[in-house]
């Protein structure tokens, strides 16, 4: 057999037939092609069911080809040459990988290159008490790090061919991560990222991101938010062999211990537990833990368990059906169970589901795939002691022997127990220009929100002007008993997009790193005397600032004991680079939810792993941006397809000719036809994303039409052609608050309790006045979104504008709401057709004819753009948006 001359020696040799070696090349798309021969058969094509991730080409051969090979082998050779070229180039990230020994962290190693990452070193945090098996989560580290079979992780260093840095937990996950990352960085100064196997756990992801921010590293999570059923299936298809070493969930019996994940019995048990009890098939809820025996990342050896004992939780011995302690059970063990289960001599019945049990792994053996002389010299384990993180307390090479003992007890490592603090406040003092104009501020406080708008004169400059403006915001909000850190959404309008890096730098100095506001940024057609404009939306509720501690993401709702959890602000701030959606490395979040309303940050059509534009085609960018919006919404228990109220689509002027195609993509995004109805009764936190969509489909039957605005602007960040900013609602949160309020009001004897949640009372209507069209969406006593758009070719005399405004005010009142519930009055106008001063005067006059409250008292915001369009109006001169909410 002839090998490619550039093929590394470790890849040469004949792979085993039951697990051929493989190397993946991930490309943009939606199907996985597995090319090659398997047991002499023809090549097979296997679909990869990852809707938002990537295609991969897997060369399942020994990477050697005969000259007289068939056309199929020629295809394989071409793919291999491409893979070799990709592997030889310098990776963007040089990472340290967090390894627990389980399937997730080891599969993340195999997917590292999909994020353009080279894994330089491995790290492992071991439990402090290693003498006895641990069934519970007795300390903070127990929620963060896997404890079962942790003594076998030393062998992974040899399997992967990397140094493994090992520390013992002090019980503080943040401190453990800081110590282990520092130890790795001390040994490799070129490390700039941290790779983790987080899938659905915000608890784990947030702590890894926090530690990375402290150490100046990027967080990489290649499997984040991949549906667990799909992820497990892909692991099995890629050759993953993982033994079940702990069971602790309903529907899973100790009989599964020692069996491998891909076996039919284990797969059947996981599906049944998910269908009957809502268990996570990937074990994300702690239902089970695994030990990776072989996977794509194990290039040098695989692991075999030599000695292990089944241990059942003694706390369960008093449960009904357990035999007395002086008796032994006669186990009826199926033949496909592991030898360790068959050797069990305890008193507990191993086929009883839901009983916590683990496989106490005592000894493992390495089965080498290559000659031992080809294993890298740095494939060793380094135990870090607290006295000096630079000098290893002891080193041993696991490759020196085929048998690795797992009984090496060592003393626990004490630490100072310090928690990572937030980033320090930076000095935001600014130098006032010689002859500044005053900052133009307007603000309005409704019953539940404070809306602020600032226009910064060009004489200030972006740095000094934005710095001074955000200082003023702190003063204004302080007078209302709140602060900038409570903001839920910020919109920045730049005069020149080239000022975006500078504006972002100043912005980062004022907004918090934890739970920041969501944001949209565009270049607007601002007048020459302005360099920047800023909108800030801040929640306001009596006493809420004292009742809402800063909690991460969905933990705020989970840990809230308030009878009205809908009042809680929730933040989705994912800083890890993944295939899920673009990360937010900075003080701006993907989404903020407040009082059941979801504010999604403006999404660009970026490729999530590389944060670059994969296509210059505006329609392709719109499709990818819409997909990101949906991914973000689903995490926040919402859906763009089913729960969107309104949407602003910013289109760069260079892509104006593609506006029709972009509109079609957005309307497809709003379609409900692609998700089937599925009646399920499960905890929403235990649902897969596709099932979440089905539940949302049941919750939110559309009886309204979302209001969509297409605004053409001079430019967008990163040279993008499209930015999509949807406004949605979260039905599950609203339902929860409704149930609590209904119970409370019924106890108080209040007969005015609504019959159903407001999200099920949404209605939309429109009325045409000739040159103007009025639209509105409302839910009685809660929500009102109205818009008035005027055709550019028929501006009208102002009478029709007055009629449209009067209708919106009347409809607001018909919904049992009042003008003091209005929190935002924003006017988009085509600066190529209208002057702001003239438009403002027309609106003031027409408003005064409709209501006694002055128009300017609502702090109206004028946004100049270079083009406007609605779903039924291809050309619009101006559009008035009125938003009201009654808490």
MARSE-70196 format. One record per residue (C-alpha): residue in one letter; x, y, z. Coordinates in steps of 0.1 Angstrom, whole numbers, plus 5000, padded with zeros to 4 digits. Layout:
MARSE-70196
AXYZ;...
***
This chain:
MARSE-70196
X500050005000;X501350344990;X501050645014;X500951015006;X504551145011;X503451415035;X501451175057;X502651185093;X503950845105;X501250825133;X498550795106;X500250515088;X499150155094;X496049945090;X493150055111;X490849805128;X487849705108;X485449775137;X486650125141;X488550265111;X490450585117;X489150905103;X489851275098;X487051535093;X487051835071;X484052065079;X482552265051;X479552495048;X476352305041;X474052045055;X475051685046;X477951465057;X479551245031;X481550955045;X483850855016;X485850535016;X485650155018;X484349975048;X484749595049;X485249605011;X481749755005;X480850054984;X481150404997;X478150515018;X476450855022;X475350935058;X473151245064;X474351475093;X471351625109;X472751945121;X470552225108;X472752525116;X476252365117;X478452235090;X479151955066;X482051725071;X483951505047;X485351195066;X488050995050;X487550655066;X490650485053;X494250435064;X495150735042;X497050515017;X495950454981;X497050224954;X497950364920;X495450144903;X492650264926;X489150314915;X487350644909;X486050644944;X489550614958;X490550914936;X487851114952;X489151004986;X492751104976;X491551454965;X489751504998;X492751385018;X495051625000;X492551905010;X492451785045;X496251765047;X496552125034;X494052235061;X495852055088;X499252195078;X498152565080;X498552765112;X495352755133;X493653065144;X493352945180;X495852755202;X493752615230;X493952435263;X491152175265;X489052105296;X488851725298;X486651535322;X487151195306;X483451185295;X482151165259;X481451535256;X484851675264;X486551405243;X484251465213;X484951835216;X488651755210;X487651585177;X485651895167;X488352145177;X489452205141;X485952305131;X486652625151;X490052655135;X491652545167;X494852345176;X494652175210;X498052235227;X497352095262;X494751905282;X493551995317;X491551805343;X490051905376;X489651595399;X487351565429;X489051625462;X487751305478;X489051025455;X489150745481;X485450675479;X482950705450;X480851015452;X477050995444;X476151345453;X477051705444;X478451795477;X480252115466;X480252375439;X482752185419;X480451885418;X478052075395;X480952175372;X483251875369;X482551505363;X483551285392;X482850935380;X485850735367;X488051055370;X491050845380;X491150695345;X491551035328;X495351015331;X495350765302;X493851025279;X497151205278;X498650915259;X495650855238;X495651215225;X499451265227;X499251585248;X500351695282;X497451675308;X497651925336;X495751785367;X494551975398;X492251875426;X489152075433;X488952305462;X485152315460;X485052645442;X484652595404;X485752945395;X488952905415;X489552565401;X489252685365;X491552985372;X494252765387;X494152505359;X494152755331;X497052945347;X499052625350;X498552545313;X499352905302;X502552895323;X503652595303;X502552725269;X502653095265;X501053085231;X497752955244;X494953205235;X491752995239;X490052735261;X488052445246;X485252295265;X482552035259;X479552245271;X476352155253;X473252295272;X474552385307;X474552755312;X476052695346;X479252535330;X479452775301;X479153085322;X481852975346;X484252885317;X483553215301;X484153405333;X487453225339;X488553285303;X487753655306;X489853675338;X492853495321;X492453675288;X491353375268;X488653305242;X486053045251;X485452775225;X482352545227;X482052355194;X478952155206;X477052435222;X473252405218;X473452105193;X470351895200;X471351605222;X469751335202;X471651455171;X474851495190;X474751145205;X473950995171;X476851185155;X479251065183;X478250705176;X478650755138;X482050905143;X483350595161;X482950715197;X483150435222;X482150555257;X481250335287;X478450425311;X480150475345;X477250635364;X473450635363;X471350865384;X468150935364;X464650805360;X464450525335;X468050425337;X469050115357;X472450015372;X472349725347;X473649975321;X476950025339;X480049935319;X478049915286;X479050135257;X476950425245;X476450285210;X475049955221;X471349885213;X470349835250;X471850175260;X470350355231;X466950205237;X467050295274;X468050655267;X465150695242;X462650545266;X463850765295;X463551075273;X460050985261;X458650875295;X460451105319;X461851385298;X465451275305;X468251425285;X469651165260;X473051325263;X473051325301;X472951705304;X470751675335;X473151445352;X471151135343;X474350945335;X478050995331;X480450825307;X484150745302;X485450785267;X487350465256;X487950565220;X487150855197;X488351045167;X490851245189;X492550935203;X495150895176;X497750695196;X495850455218;X492450355231;X491350265267;X490049935280;X488649895315;X490449615333;X489149625368;X486049795382;X483349745408;X479649825406;X478650035436;X475050125444;X474050435464;X473750325500;X471250595507;X468850415485;X469050095506;X466050195527;X463850235496;X460850005492;X461749675476;X465349665488;X466349335504;X467649315540;X471349365545;X472048995553;X470748875520;X472148885485;X470248915453;X470248665425;X470748895395;X469148805362;X471748965340;X471348975302;X474248845282;X474949185266;X475649355300;X479249425311;X481349175330;X481449405359;X477649395362;X477649015359;X480249005388;X478149215411;X477449045445;X475649315463;X472149335478;X470649575454;X468649485423;X470449625393;X467449625370;X465649875392;X465350205373;X466250535390;X468650395416;X471850595416;X474850375409;X478350405395;X481150195381;X484150245403;X486950215378;X490050075395;X492450005365;X492550065328;X494749935300;X496050115269;X495749945236;X498150125213;X497250205177;X500950295168;X504350195179;X505050335213;X508150515200;X505850725178;X504050865208;X505051235215;X507351275245;X505051535261;X502251285264;X502351295302;X500351395333;X501451685354;X500051725389;X499852085399;X500452175435;X499352505450;X502852615461;X504052685425;X501852655394;X504952675372;X506752375386;X504952045384;X504751865417;X505151535400;X505151405364;X504651065350;X504250935315;X501250715312;X502750565280;X505550385299;X503250095306;X500249935290;X498449915323;X497650235342;X496650205378;X493750425389;X494350395426;X496950665431;X495550855461;X497051205467;X496451475492;X493751735484;X495152065471;X494252365494;X493552705479;X492753055490;X489153005479;X489053345462;X486253415437;X486953585404;X485753945405;X484254145377;X486554345355;X487654665373;X485954985365;X487955195341;X488555565342;X485955715319;X486956085323;X486756275291;X488456595278;X485856855269;X486457015235;X487257385234;X483857505220;X481357215225;X477757225217;X475457085244;X474556715242;X470956695230;X469156475254;X465556355255;X464056105279;X460555975288;X459455755317;X456355545313;X454855325339;X457355045333;X460155175312;X462555465308;X463555555272;X466455785266;X467855935234;X470956135229;X472456315199;X476156395201;X477456695181;X480356635158;X482556885177;X482756645206;X484056355185;X483055995190;X485255925220;X484556225241;X480956265231;X479955905238;X481955905270;X480156225282;X476756095271;X477055765290;X478155955321;X475056165318;X472955855314;X474155725348;X473156055364;X469656055348;X468955695356;X470255745392;X467556005397;X464955735389;X466455475412;X468055265385;X471355235366;X472855175332;X473554815341;X469854745341;X469454855304;X467854595282;X468454745247;X470755005231;X470755125196;X473755315182;X473455525151;X476855625137;X477455895112;X480455695098;X480855325102;X484555355104;X484055505139;X482555175151;X485755035167;X486255355187;X482655375197;X482755005208;X485855075229;X484155365248;X480955165251;X482754875267;X484055105295;X480555195307;X478454885303;X478854575326;X480554265315;X477954055333;X474354065320;X474754355296;X472054505274;X471454375239;X472454605211;X471954705174;X474454935156;X473955085121;X475255385102;X472355625098;X472055935075;X472656175104;X473056545096;X476656665093;X476556845127;X476156505145;X478656215148;X476455975168;X473055915182;X472055675210;X468855505222;X468655335256;X465755135270;X465755065308;X463154885328;X461455065356;X459254915382;X458655025418;X461054825440;X462254605411;X465854725413;X465954595448;X464254265441;X466254155410;X469854055418;X472154005388;X471853645378;X473153485346;X470853385318;X468053145326;X469253105362;X467453425371;X464053265365;X465052925379;X466253065412;X463453325415;X460953265443;X458853565434;X455153495426;X455653715394;X458753575377;X457753765345;X459054085361;X462553935362;X464954045336;X466753755318;X469853795298;X471453555272;X475053645269;X477053365252;X480653465247;X481853125236;X482653075200;X480552795186;X478452685156;X475252795173;X475153175166;X477653455166;X479153505200;X479153835219;X482753895232;X482054215250;X479454405270;X476454335248;X474154035249;X472353825222;X468953885240;X467254045269;X463853935282;X461754165304;X458054115314;X457653845288;X459054065259;X462153945242;X464554205228;X466954025203;X470154195194;X470654285157;X471953975140;X474253985110;X474753705085;X478053595100;X479553255100;X479553185138;X482852995142;X484953245122;X482853555128;X483253645091;X480753695062;X480753365044;X479053515013;X478753854996;X475253764985;X472753985005;X470053715003;X472453445017;X473353685045;X469753755053;X468953385054;X471853325079;X470953625100;X467353495102;X468653155113;X470753325141;X467653515153;X465653185155;X468553015174;X468753295199;X464953315204;X464652935210;X467152955239;X465053225255;X461853005252;X460553195223;X460453165185;X460753405156;X458353195135;X455653185161;X456153465186;X457453765167;X455654095172;X457654325150;X460954335132;X463254595118;X465454485090;X468354715082;X469654675046;X472954835036;X472655075007;X474954864986;X472454574988;X469354784980;X468954604947;X468454274965;X465654414987;X462954184971;X464953874979;X465653985014;X461954055020;X461153695008;X463653555033;X462253745062;X458653645053;X459853285051;X461353325086;X457853425099;X456153115084;X454652865108;X454252585083;X457652425088;X457052315125;X454552045132;X452152045161;X453251815189;X451251785221;X453651715249;X453551745286;X457151795297;X459252035317;X460352305291;X463852285304;X464051915295;X462951965259;X465151945229;X465152255207;X462952095181;X460451995208;X460652345223;X459452475189;X456552235189;X455452345224;X455752705213;X453652625183;X450952505207;X451252805229;X451253075202;X448653025175;X449053325152;X446153555151;X448153855142;X450553965115;X453954095127;X454954445117;X458054435096;X460054745085;X462854745060;X465155045065;X467955105040;X470955255057;X474355375044;X476355085060;X476354815086;X479054675109;X481754435093;X480554545059;X477454335062;X474454365038;X471654285063;X470954315100;X467754175115;X466354285148;X463254105159;X460954175189;X459253865202;X457453735233;X458153435255;X454953235260;X456153005287;X457253295309;X453953485303;X451953165311;X453953125344;X453253485355;X449553455345;X449053145366;X450753305396;X448653625392;X445453435387;X446053235419;X446853555438;X443953755425;X441453465432;X442653445468;X442053825471;X438553795456;X439353995425;X436853915397;X438654105370;X441153825364;X441753775326;X440653445313;X443953375295;X447453505292;X447953815271;X450053645245;X446853435236;X444853755232;X446953915205;X445154065175;X446354285146;X444454505122;X445254775097;X443355055080;X444255245048;X443855625046;X444955675010;X448455805015;X448855645049;X448355305064;X447855245101;X448754905116;X448554785152;X449054475173;X447454475207;X446654255237;X444054405259;X445354585291;X448954485283;X450554555250;X450054795221;X452354835191;X451155075164;X452655215132;X451655475107;X453455475074;X453155725046;X453755665008;X456555864994;X454755934961;X451656064979;X452656265010;X449156395015;X448156725031;X448556615067;X444856545072;X445356175065;X448356165089;X446156315116;X443456055109;X445955775112;X447455915145;X443955965159;X443055605150;X446155465168;X445355665199;X441755545199;X442855185194;X445255225223;X442455345245;X440155065233;X442754815246;X442254965281;X445555145279;X446555505282;X449155735267;X451255725299;X451855355290;X453655465258;X457455425263;X458855485228;X457855705199;X460255655170;X460055805135;X461955655106;X462155885077;X463755895042;X466356165044;X466456175006;X462856305005;X462156485038;X463756725061;X463556645098;X462456985109;X459556995084;X458456645093;X458656725130;X456457025125;X453756835106;X453656565132;X453456815161;X450456985144;X448656665136;X449256515170;X447956825187;X444756785167;X444356435181;X445256475218;X446056745244;X449356575255;X452256755237;X454056545210;X457456635223;X456656515258;X457156155246;X460756235236;X460256135199;X463255985182;X463856075145;X465955815126;X467155935092;X467655655066;X468155645029;X465155415021;X462055265037;X459754985028;X456954785044;X455454445035;X452754615014;X454454945007;X457554924985;X458355294991;X457655485023;X458455845031;X458255815069;X456955575095;X455855645131;X456255365156;X454355385189;X455155125216;X453155085248;X453254835276;X451154815308;X452754605335;
***
